[in-house]
Structure formats: structure tokens, C-alpha cells
């Protein structure tokens, strides 16, 4: 996914009220950007960090900028750009599905986003093909790295995400295919659930796996010009 305009570079002053971030641009101007990330953002919100912003597509929006990337030495590893915008993963998966770059789902010829299912929920994507069971696909954003090369999810208690896991297990029990894709907006070599942060999510994840729900994790290639799903990495959850 290429950005239509050149991203603006600056330094983080403060992230506050969850969805706001004050940033000093390289021009010296201080702006308030939308932080589309409800999580704890551990290690990603240190004042002075190099950040990149995109301009809002809606000229009438109050906040004119979106915080996209931050450059940090995640987990003590090398400096790298990390995507913090949690609205991006669904767009990245949609792009990869259109281009046939997600091998486990390449056989489907129809993709419908935001389809109602479960108990008052919407699945991120419903994949369909004549003669095949439908596939319920949930997408999660990952940006937590406490050890170099090791990505984790979630970075805070994620009750809604846990609920989705039980609902995916229910869809599998009804004869559908169900899958979870973790989009890791950084470079990593392996992935696991952060069970010390949210034991209930870990319990739901293990329940889903035991029920036959599939799980995949993909790292992203990130530059100031584009972000794209790159390659799968191993999920190392102990059985």
C-alpha cells in the first residue's frame, strides 16, 4: 500500500488521551495528530522518537494528520519503523487478498468485508467460493516487541478480541472455516500471545486453536513510502 503523498517527518512530543499525539514537524511546526491506536503502545511513545505522519483525506476533519510510524529499537534490536495505525491492517489484508499474496486464502474468489456473525459482531472478512465452506477471517494488528525479533499480541487487555476468538470457534463448529491473521507492523522472526498481559486472551486463543481455528502471522515491509504485508513468521504458542 503506497501512500499517495509524501509522509511528514517529525519528533513525538506526547501521546495523550489515547487518540491524540503532539508532534513537532521537521519544519518546527507543532501539530496534533490522530493516534488510531487504543492500545498501551509500550515502548512506542517515548518523547523525542522519530515519527511519520500522513495527511487526513477528509479536508473537513478536525485533526489534519494521522500518526503512521514510529522509529524505535524495539526489544533492544536495531532501529526500525513500526506501524502504529490500527486502521491499516484490514486495508493491507484486503490488498493482499486481491493480489493473491496470502497463500492459505488464495482459492477464494469472493471477499466481503464487515459481515455480521456471532453475537452482535462483524467479521473482518468473509471469504467465499462456490462448492466450498465459507471462511470467517479476523485480522489483528500487532506492534508489541519486548524481545528483539519476537512479536506479541495484545499489548493490553483485549476483551473484544477474545470474544471474537470464541465466535470463530463457534463458526468452525458449525462447519465453516475460521482463521485469524496477525498483521505485524514491523520486522520480526516469530510471534506469540502475550499471556502475561492478558491471560483471558491466551485462554480464548488456545480454545480457538483446539476448536480448529487456523492462525497465521505476517510481518510487514515498511518504508516512508509504503507498507505492505511481506512474509509469514512462525507462531510459537506452546500446545
N, C-alpha and C positions, 0 to 999 in steps of 0.2 A: 504494500500500500504506500504509494508515493504521496507526499504532501504537495498540495497544489501551489503553495507559496513557501518561500524560504522561512525556516523557523527562526525565531528571535532568541538570542542567547543572553543570559544574564546570571545573576547570583541570587540565591534564595536569602531573603531576609527572615521570613517567618511563615510557617503554615499554622493556621488557626481556625477555630470554629469548623473543623473537619474539612470544609469545602472551599476555603479561601487561602490564598498564598500571596504575600507581598514579595515582589521581586524587583531588584534593581537591574535594568537592562544595561547592556554594554554602552549605550548612549548616555547613561547617567539618569535616565527617567525611571521613576519608581511606579510600578503598576500593580494592580491587584488582579490575579488570575484565578480562574475557576479550577479547583483541585477535584477532579472527578474520581475520588478515591475515599470511601468511607472507612478504610482500614486504619490500623495503627501506624503503618509506614515506618516500621522500625529500621533505623539506620539510613533512612532516605530523606530526612527532613532537617538535616543539620544546617544551621545558618552558614552562609558562605559557599554552599555547594553550587557547582555549575549546573544550570538548568536550561531547558529549551521550551519555548512556548510556541503554540500555533495561534493564529487569529481566529476568532469565532466567525462561523459562516453567516450567522444572522447579524446584520448590522445594527439591529434594534436591541440586541441583548445588552443587559446592563454591564456584565463582565465581558470585556472585549477579547480576552485571551484565555487559552486553555493550557494548563501545565501538562506537558507531554513526557519529558525525560528528565532524569537527574543523573549526574555522573558521580559515582562513588566507588570506593574499593570494597565491594560487598563481601562480607565474610572474611575480610582480610586479604582478598585476592587482588588482582590488578584492577585499575580503574576501568570502569565500563559504563556505558549508557544503560539505564534501566527505565522501562516504560511504567509510569505510574497511573496512566489514564485508563481506568477500568471500563470505559466505554469502547475501547479499541479491540479487545479480544474477539467479540462477536463479529465485528467487521472483518477481522483477519481470518477467522474461520470461514465466514461466508465467501471471502475471496478464494481461499484455498480449496473449498468445496467446488466452486465454479471452475477452477483451473485443474481439478483432479489431482491435487497435491497431497491429499490426506488418503493414503492407500487403504486404510480399513473401511472407508466410506465411498470409494470410487465407483462402486457398482450402481449407486442410486442415481436416478435421473430427475427426481423432483425434490426440491428443498423448500420447505415452508418455515418461516421464522415465527416465533412467538405464538405457538399453537396451545390452546387451553388443554390441560390434562390434570390428572391427580385431583387433589383437594384445593380448588381455587388457586391453581398455579398455571404458569405458562412455561412450556419447554422452549429452550432457545432455538432448537431446530427440529423439525420432524422430516425425516428422510424417507422417501417412498420410491418404490419401483413395482410395477405390475408383477404379480406372482410371488412377491417377497414380503415377509413381515415388515411392518414399519419400524423405523429406528428412531427412538427418542434420544436426542443428543443434548446434553447440558455442557456449557462452557464455563470454566472458571479462570479468573486471572490470578497469576502468581508473580509476586515480586519480592518475596522474602528470601534472604540468603544470610544465614548466621554462620555458615562454614563455607569456605571457598569452594565453588563448584557444586554446592548442594542446595537445591531449591526446595522450598517448603510452602505448604498452604494448610490452613489460613494463617494470617498474622494477627488475628483477634478472634474472639468468639463469633462463630458463623452459624447461628441457629437456622437461618433461612436456607443456607446451603446444605445443612444436614437434612432438613426437611425434604429437599429435592432428591437426596440420595435414597431416602425411603420410598419416595414416589417412583423413582426409576426402578427400584427393586419390585415394586408393585406392577409396573408395566411389563417387566420381564416375566413375572409370574403369570401374567395374562396372555403370554405368547408372543409379545413384541420383542424386538431387540432394544437394548438400552445401553447407552455409553456416556462416558464422561471424558471431556478433553480439558486438560490443564494447559493454558497458554502461558508459558513462562516468558515474561517480557524482559529477558536478559539472557546471558550465556550461562549454561550450567551443564553438568555431566550426569546428574541423577536427581531424582525427585522423591519426596516422601511427605506424608501428612505430619504437620506439627502437632503431635498428640499432646505435648506438654502445655500447649497454648489452648487447645480446645479438645479435651477428651471425648466430649459428646460427638464432635465431628468425626473423630477417629472411629468411634463405635459405629456410627452411621456408614462410614466408608467401608469398614470391614463387613458390615451387614450386606451392603450392596454387592461387594465382591463375591461373598458367599452365595448370593442370590443369582449370580451370573451376569451382573452388570460389568461391562468392559471399561477399562480405564487406560488412558493414553496421556502422555506428557510431551509437549513440543517446545523447544526453545525458539526464540525469535532472533533474527538478524536485525540489528538496529543501527542506523546512521542518522545524522541530522536531516537526511533527505527522505528516508523511508524506513518502514518497519514491516517485516514480513515473517511469516512462520517458516522456520528453517529446517529443523530435523527433530526426530523423536529422541527422547532420552529414557533411560531405564527408571521405572518406578520400583523402589526398593522396600516397600512396606512389608514387614515380616508377616508371614502367614501363621 
